[in-house]
């Protein structure tokens, strides 16, 4: 009867295996896996930093667009000079003034158009001037069109295109980090689950040792065992109490790791995980998983964009190595008069017109700077292509390893279940033999220890299986909120 009672107690404790072993604790916060993942995605500091990179990249796009913004420039000056006449009637006093307004607009073709309004004032005590003081005002239109370096919309938009791709690549990196974070949170969560489950195993192991000690004491009292027989179970009770303390310490360590990922500031609050790792076998399509990983993983998309960005930089470096050959033209109208108002009227109704057209050419003789930049851009492009290839190579390897781990974990689940059942039966047998005097306390203790280790291994295998499923999501760039699939 005492043997049956012992087994019933053990089965009752075993049936309570779950992350809810914390029911004995007061306080604490229940935490489902889904909520843990959501908290991490919302609050994780590393993910927050990456999101700020995206914001900065969007600012870079705006800056590149600003290259084609119109520029309004204005200036005014006044100057007065006292002079020593070099000839009779020469000027002794001379005053000049200048105020101007200029609007410049670059276009995506490389064309730069400038519209200017210029005003001059001159006043002197010299004689013989038609207008004194005199005012000159006029309008001008200038156009500059590059013919080699900087020619065409494609070249002019290289910076803007690259900035947009950088922002897109950073967004993919955020998504990749989110997938990695979700997997890391799941691992930390299952580690905490295992720590709570291990507490249950340690408590069961300690309970069994205490029961054996009580039975041994009863047999000694009845004269069936020698006094020395009590020392073996006593020492085992002490050892298992130490293991229970270590298991309690493991809970705190697992909680700290999880709270760090969640950026949770309630460091003194105990987490009570409410989910269990799934033990349901999943159906795996290796080719589909590999295809999903290669086509949908955000970090692969970001790597491909890095190749495109490097190619754009290479094209820009090539353009910068070209000679600066530009066509320039200017037309203007102006007029002078003794009053500013008349000068303005004349510049519109009866202006003095002018025009100018020309071509300019410039190029460094050795062109070392441009050739150096071009060589660097070529190297960065080749590096980006190689990095993308290496990433795909690593993904293929990871996919194979993860699928293999999942298949082996499923087998391990079945094996550990059988081991737990076998060690339980062995414990029952050793306990029955002990009752009849055919087994020693050491035999029973060894069987108890084997049983507790088998239970712990079964829990660990379930957690390992759940971690492999989390890795399966991560390698495909997926963010999921549960252990089931």
C-alpha positions in Angstrom: 0.0 0.0 0.0 2.8 2.4 0.9 4.4 1.6 -2.5 1.2 2.4 -4.3 0.9 5.7 -2.4 4.4 6.6 -3.4 3.7 6.1 -7.0 0.4 8.0 -6.8 2.3 11.0 -5.3 4.9 10.8 -8.0 2.3 10.7 -10.7 0.4 13.6 -9.2 3.5 15.7 -9.2 4.4 14.6 -12.7 0.9 15.5 -13.9 1.5 19.0 -12.6 4.4 19.5 -15.1 3.8 22.7 -16.9 5.1 26.3 -16.8 2.5 26.8 -14.1 4.7 25.3 -11.4 4.8 28.8 -10.2 1.4 28.5 -8.7 3.1 27.9 -5.4 4.7 31.4 -5.7 2.9 34.5 -4.6 2.5 37.4 -7.0 4.1 37.3 -10.4 2.9 38.1 -13.9 1.3 35.6 -16.3 3.0 35.9 -19.7 1.8 34.1 -22.8 4.3 33.6 -25.6 2.4 35.8 -28.0 2.5 38.7 -25.6 6.2 38.2 -25.0 6.9 38.4 -28.8 4.7 41.5 -29.2 6.4 43.3 -26.3 9.8 42.6 -27.7 8.8 43.8 -31.2 7.4 47.0 -29.7 10.1 47.8 -27.1 13.4 46.0 -28.0 16.2 48.7 -28.0 18.2 47.1 -30.8 15.1 47.1 -33.0 14.4 50.7 -32.0 17.9 51.7 -33.2 17.4 50.1 -36.5 14.1 51.9 -37.0 15.9 55.2 -36.4 18.3 54.2 -39.2 15.3 53.9 -41.5 14.1 57.4 -40.4 17.6 58.8 -41.1 17.6 57.1 -44.5 14.2 58.7 -45.3 15.9 62.0 -44.4 18.6 61.2 -46.9 16.0 60.8 -49.6 14.7 64.2 -48.9 18.2 65.6 -49.0 18.8 64.1 -52.4 15.5 65.6 -53.7 16.8 68.9 -52.4 19.5 68.9 -55.1 16.8 70.0 -57.6 15.3 72.7 -55.3 15.2 76.2 -56.6 17.7 78.6 -54.9 16.8 82.2 -54.3 19.8 84.5 -53.6 19.9 88.2 -52.9 22.5 90.7 -52.1 23.0 94.5 -51.6 26.0 96.7 -50.9 26.9 100.4 -50.8 30.4 101.9 -51.1 31.7 105.5 -50.8 35.2 106.6 -51.7 37.1 109.9 -51.4 39.6 110.3 -54.2 42.6 112.5 -55.1 42.0 113.9 -58.6 44.8 113.0 -61.0 43.6 115.6 -63.5 41.6 118.8 -63.6 37.9 118.1 -63.1 38.6 114.6 -61.7 36.3 113.1 -59.2 36.9 113.8 -55.5 33.9 111.8 -54.2 32.4 108.6 -55.6 29.5 106.6 -54.3 28.3 103.2 -55.7 25.6 100.8 -54.8 24.6 97.3 -55.9 21.5 95.2 -55.2 20.6 92.0 -57.0 18.2 89.1 -56.9 18.9 85.7 -58.5 16.7 82.5 -58.8 18.5 79.3 -59.8 16.7 76.1 -60.6 18.6 72.8 -61.4 16.6 70.2 -63.4 16.9 66.4 -63.5 18.4 66.6 -67.0 21.4 68.4 -65.6 20.3 71.7 -66.9 20.7 74.7 -64.6 18.6 77.8 -65.3 19.2 81.1 -63.6 17.0 84.2 -63.7 18.7 87.4 -62.4 17.7 91.0 -61.7 20.6 93.4 -61.3 20.7 97.0 -60.1 23.6 99.4 -59.9 23.8 103.0 -58.6 26.6 105.5 -59.3 27.1 109.1 -58.0 30.1 111.3 -58.4 31.2 114.9 -58.4 32.9 114.5 -61.7 31.6 116.5 -64.6 30.5 115.6 -68.1 28.4 112.6 -67.1 25.0 112.1 -68.9 23.3 111.0 -65.8 24.7 111.9 -62.4 23.6 110.1 -60.3 22.9 107.2 -62.6 20.9 104.0 -62.2 21.3 100.8 -64.2 18.9 97.9 -64.0 18.4 94.8 -66.1 17.3 91.2 -66.3 19.3 88.2 -67.4 18.5 84.5 -68.2 21.4 82.0 -68.0 21.4 78.3 -69.1 24.0 75.7 -68.5 23.8 72.2 -70.0 26.4 69.5 -69.3 27.2 67.4 -72.3 29.4 64.7 -70.7 29.7 64.6 -66.9 26.3 64.9 -65.3 24.4 64.6 -68.6 20.9 63.1 -68.5 18.2 62.2 -65.9 19.6 58.8 -65.1 22.9 60.2 -64.0 21.4 63.1 -62.2 19.0 60.8 -60.3 21.7 58.2 -59.3 22.0 59.7 -55.8 18.2 59.8 -55.3 17.8 56.3 -56.6 20.6 55.0 -54.3 19.0 56.8 -51.3 15.7 55.2 -51.9 17.2 51.8 -52.2 19.2 52.3 -49.0 16.0 53.2 -47.1 14.3 50.1 -48.6 17.3 47.9 -47.6 17.2 49.3 -44.1 13.5 48.5 -43.8 14.3 44.9 -44.8 17.0 44.8 -42.2 14.5 45.9 -39.6 12.2 43.1 -40.7 15.1 40.7 -40.6 16.0 41.8 -37.1 12.3 41.4 -36.1 12.4 37.8 -37.3 15.6 37.2 -35.4 14.2 38.9 -32.3 11.0 36.8 -32.4 13.1 33.6 -32.6 15.3 34.8 -29.7 12.3 35.6 -27.6 10.9 32.2 -28.2 14.1 30.6 -27.2 14.3 32.7 -24.0 10.7 32.0 -23.3 11.1 28.2 -23.6 14.3 28.4 -21.5 12.1 29.9 -18.8 9.5 27.3 -19.3 12.1 24.6 -19.0 13.4 26.2 -15.8 10.0 26.1 -14.2 9.5 22.5 -15.4 12.9 21.6 -14.0 11.7 23.0 -10.6 8.9 20.5 -10.7 11.3 17.6 -11.6 13.6 18.6 -8.7 10.6 18.8 -6.3 9.4 15.4 -7.4 12.9 14.0 -7.0 13.3 15.5 -3.5 9.8 14.2 -2.5 10.8 10.7 -3.6 14.0 10.9 -1.6 12.2 12.1 1.5 9.7 9.3 1.2 12.4 6.7 0.9 14.1 8.2 4.0 10.8 7.9 5.9 10.4 4.3 4.8 14.0 3.6 5.7 13.5 5.1 9.2 10.4 2.9 9.6 12.3 -0.2 8.7 15.2 0.7 11.1 12.7 1.3 13.8 11.1 -2.1 13.1 14.5 -3.7 13.2 14.5 -4.7 9.6 17.5 -2.5 8.6 20.6 -1.4 10.3 21.1 2.1 11.7 23.7 2.8 9.0 21.1 2.5 6.2 19.6 5.9 7.0 22.8 7.8 5.9 22.4 7.1 2.2 18.9 8.5 1.8 19.8 11.4 4.2 22.7 12.5 2.0 20.6 12.1 -1.1 17.9 14.4 0.4 20.6 17.0 1.0 22.0 16.7 -2.5 18.6 17.0 -4.1 17.8 20.1 -2.0 21.0 21.6 -3.4 19.9 20.7 -7.0 16.5 22.4 -6.2 18.3 25.6 -5.2 20.3 25.5 -8.5 17.0 25.1 -10.4 15.5 28.1 -8.7 18.6 30.1 -9.6 18.2 29.0 -13.2 14.7 30.6 -13.2 16.1 34.0 -12.3 18.7 33.7 -15.0 16.2 32.8 -17.7 13.9 35.6 -16.6 16.7 38.1 -16.9 17.5 37.0 -20.4 13.8 37.3 -21.5 13.3 40.7 -19.8 16.4 42.0 -21.6 14.9 41.1 -24.9 11.5 42.6 -24.0 13.1 45.7 -22.6 10.9 45.1 -19.5 11.7 47.4 -16.6 9.9 45.3 -14.0 13.0 43.4 -13.0 11.6 42.4 -9.6 8.4 40.9 -11.0 8.3 37.2 -11.6 7.2 35.9 -15.0 4.9 32.9 -15.1 4.9 31.6 -18.7 1.5 30.2 -19.6 2.4 28.3 -22.9 3.8 24.9 -23.4 6.0 23.9 -26.2 4.2 21.9 -28.9 5.1 18.2 -29.4 3.1 17.8 -32.5 5.1 16.6 -35.5 5.1 19.0 -38.4 5.2 18.1 -42.1 8.3 19.5 -43.8 8.7 20.3 -47.5 12.4 21.0 -47.8 12.3 22.5 -51.3 9.4 24.8 -50.4 11.2 26.0 -47.2 14.4 26.6 -49.1 12.6 28.6 -51.8 10.8 30.6 -49.2 14.0 31.4 -47.4 15.9 32.4 -50.6 13.0 34.5 -52.0 11.4 36.0 -48.9 14.1 36.5 -46.3 14.4 40.3 -45.6 18.2 40.1 -45.1 18.6 38.5 -48.6 16.5 41.3 -50.1 18.6 43.8 -48.3 21.8 42.2 -49.6 20.4 42.3 -53.2 19.6 46.0 -52.7 23.2 46.5 -51.5 24.4 45.1 -54.8 22.2 47.5 -56.7 23.3 50.4 -54.5 27.0 49.5 -55.2 26.3 49.3 -58.9 24.8 52.8 -58.8 27.8 54.1 -56.9 30.0 52.5 -59.6 28.1 54.3 -62.4 28.3 57.6 -60.5 32.1 57.1 -60.1 32.4 56.4 -63.8 30.4 59.6 -64.6 32.7 61.6 -62.4 35.7 60.5 -64.3 34.3 62.1 -67.5 35.5 65.5 -68.7 33.3 68.5 -67.7 32.0 69.7 -71.1 29.1 72.2 -70.9 27.1 74.4 -73.2 26.4 77.8 -71.7 24.1 80.6 -73.0 22.9 84.0 -71.6 20.5 86.6 -72.7 19.9 89.9 -71.0 18.3 93.3 -71.2 19.2 96.4 -69.3 18.9 100.2 -69.3 20.4 103.3 -67.6 18.8 106.6 -66.5 19.1 109.3 -64.0 16.3 108.0 -61.8 15.7 104.4 -60.8 12.1 104.4 -61.9 13.0 105.6 -65.4 15.8 103.0 -65.6 13.3 100.2 -64.8 10.8 101.5 -67.4 13.4 101.7 -70.1 14.7 98.2 -69.3 11.2 96.9 -70.2 10.1 99.3 -73.0 13.4 100.2 -74.7 16.1 97.9 -73.3 19.7 97.4 -74.4 19.7 93.7 -75.3 22.7 91.3 -75.2 23.3 87.6 -75.7 26.2 85.2 -75.2 26.8 81.6 -76.0 29.8 79.4 -75.4 31.2 76.1 -74.5 33.5 75.2 -71.5 35.8 72.2 -71.0 37.8 71.1 -68.0 39.4 67.9 -66.9 42.3 67.0 -64.5 45.3 65.9 -66.5 46.0 62.7 -64.5 42.4 62.4 -63.2 43.8 60.4 -60.3 41.0 61.3 -57.8 38.2 60.1 -60.2 40.1 57.0 -61.2 40.7 56.2 -57.5 37.0 56.6 -56.7 36.1 54.4 -59.6 38.4 51.6 -58.5 36.9 51.8 -54.9 33.4 51.7 -56.3 34.2 48.7 -58.4 35.6 46.9 -55.3 32.6 47.7 -53.2 30.3 46.4 -56.0 32.2 43.1 -56.2 32.2 42.8 -52.4 28.4 43.3 -52.3 27.9 40.6 -54.9 30.1 38.2 -53.0 28.4 39.0 -49.7 25.0 38.2 -51.2 26.3 34.9 -52.6 27.8 34.0 -49.2 24.5 34.8 -47.5 22.6 32.6 -49.8 25.1 29.9 -49.2 24.7 30.2 -45.5 20.9 30.1 -45.8 21.0 26.9 -47.7 23.2 25.4 -45.0 21.0 26.6 -42.2 17.8 25.3 -43.9 19.3 21.9 -44.2 20.5 21.9 -40.6 17.2 23.2 -39.2 15.2 20.6 -41.1 17.5 17.9 -39.9 17.2 19.1 -36.3 13.4 19.1 -36.5 13.3 15.6 -37.8 15.8 14.4 -35.1 13.9 16.3 -32.4 10.7 14.4 -33.4 12.5 11.1 -33.0 14.0 12.3 -29.7 10.5 13.2 -28.4 9.4 9.6 -28.9 12.6 8.2 -27.5 12.5 10.3 -24.3 8.9 9.4 -23.7 9.8 5.7 -23.9 12.8 6.4 -21.6 10.6 8.2 -19.0 8.1 5.3 -19.0 10.9 2.7 -18.7 12.6 4.5 -15.8 9.2 4.9 -14.1 8.6 1.1 -14.4 12.1 0.5 -13.1 11.5 2.7 -10.1 8.2 0.9 -9.4 10.1 -2.4 -9.5 12.9 -1.3 -7.3 10.4 0.2 -4.8 8.5 -3.1 -4.7 11.8 -5.0 -4.2 12.8 -2.6 -1.4 9.5 -3.3 0.3 10.2 -7.0 0.2 13.8 -6.6 1.3 15.3 -7.6 -2.0 16.7 -4.2 -2.9 18.8 -1.6 -1.0 18.1 2.1 -0.5 20.9 2.7 -3.0 19.1 0.7 -5.7 15.9 2.8 -5.1 17.8 6.1 -5.1 19.6 5.2 -8.4 16.2 4.4 -9.9 14.7 7.6 -8.6 17.6 9.6 -10.0 17.3 7.9 -13.4 13.6 8.7 -13.4 14.0 12.4 -12.6 16.8 12.7 -15.2 14.5 11.1 -17.8 11.7 13.5 -17.0 14.1 16.4 -17.3 15.4 15.2 -20.6 11.9 14.7 -21.9 11.1 18.4 -21.0 14.4 19.5 -22.5 13.7 17.6 -25.8 10.3 19.3 -26.1 11.9 22.7 -25.6 14.6 21.8 -28.1 11.9 20.9 -30.6 10.1 24.2 -30.0 13.3 26.0 -30.5 13.9 24.2 -33.8 10.4 25.3 -35.0 11.3 28.9 -34.0 14.5 28.6 -36.0 12.4 27.3 -39.0 10.4 30.5 -38.9 13.5 32.7 -38.5 15.3 31.2 -41.5 12.3 32.0 -43.7 12.2 35.6 -42.3 8.8 35.0 -40.6 7.5 36.6 -37.4 5.1 34.2 -35.6 3.6 34.4 -32.2 3.1 30.8 -31.1 4.9 27.5 -31.0 2.3 25.6 -33.0 2.3 25.5 -36.8 
